[in-house]
Amino acid sequence: MTTSYKIEAVKELRAQKKLDREAEAEALSAQNAEVAKAHAENLARIAKKEASIASGAGPVSEPEPEAEPEVKPEPVAEKPAAKKAAPKKKGRPAKKS
């Protein structure tokens, strides 16, 4: 037989799973909205370029984002690694005569 505290635990787990599924669905819909927005922007950019090419004005180049200057970290002096002694070769045991 099932005791009351086990039944309560199952009810709480089901409620928690339901909340988790709802949160996951919201996150997925937000992600899909971002993807759709990016896709629409990309299609608008492509349509603008195609219209420019069709009118004979030639392709329109978009200004490229300026790259930030790279900051090179100061070289750190590396310590030479200590050489490990080579293991002794065991070889074949000497023949007994």
C-alpha positions in Angstrom: 0.0 0.0 0.0 1.0 3.6 -0.6 1.4 5.9 2.3 0.2 9.5 2.4 3.6 11.0 2.4 4.5 9.1 -0.7 1.4 10.3 -2.4 2.2 13.9 -1.4 5.7 13.6 -2.7 4.4 12.3 -6.1 2.0 15.3 -6.3 4.8 17.7 -5.6 7.0 16.1 -8.2 4.2 16.3 -10.8 3.6 20.0 -10.0 7.4 20.7 -10.3 7.6 18.9 -13.6 4.7 20.9 -14.9 6.4 24.1 -13.9 9.6 22.9 -15.5 7.9 22.1 -18.8 6.2 25.5 -18.9 9.5 27.3 -18.3 11.2 25.2 -21.0 8.4 26.0 -23.4 8.8 29.7 -22.8 12.5 29.5 -23.3 12.1 27.6 -26.5 9.5 30.2 -27.8 11.9 33.0 -26.9 14.7 31.3 -28.8 12.5 30.7 -31.8 11.5 34.4 -31.8 15.2 35.4 -31.8 16.0 33.0 -34.7 13.0 34.3 -36.7 14.0 37.9 -36.1 17.5 37.2 -37.3 16.2 35.4 -40.3 13.9 38.3 -41.2 16.8 40.8 -40.9 18.9 38.6 -43.1 16.2 38.3 -45.8 15.7 42.1 -45.7 19.4 42.6 -46.2 19.5 40.2 -49.1 16.4 41.8 -50.7 18.1 45.2 -50.5 21.2 43.9 -52.2 19.2 42.1 -54.9 17.3 45.3 -55.6 20.5 47.3 -55.8 22.0 44.8 -58.3 18.8 44.7 -60.4 18.8 48.5 -60.7 22.3 48.3 -62.2 23.9 50.3 -59.4 26.1 47.4 -58.5 26.4 45.7 -55.2 26.2 47.8 -52.1 28.9 47.1 -49.7 28.0 47.3 -46.0 30.4 49.0 -43.7 32.4 46.3 -41.9 32.5 46.6 -38.2 35.8 47.9 -37.0 38.0 45.3 -35.4 39.2 46.1 -31.9 43.0 46.3 -31.7 44.4 43.1 -30.3 46.1 43.4 -27.0 49.0 41.0 -26.8 49.7 39.8 -23.3 53.3 40.1 -22.1 55.2 36.9 -22.7 55.6 34.9 -19.6 59.0 33.3 -19.1 58.5 29.6 -19.1 60.6 27.4 -16.8 62.3 24.6 -18.7 60.7 21.3 -17.9 62.9 18.9 -15.9 64.0 16.0 -17.9 62.9 12.6 -16.7 65.4 9.9 -16.4 64.9 7.2 -19.1 63.7 3.9 -17.7 66.3 1.1 -17.6 66.0 -1.4 -20.3 65.3 -4.8 -18.8 66.3 -6.8 -21.8 66.6 -10.5 -21.9 67.8 -12.5 -18.9 71.3 -14.0 -19.3 71.4 -17.7 -20.4 72.3 -20.2 -17.8 74.7 -22.9 -19.0 
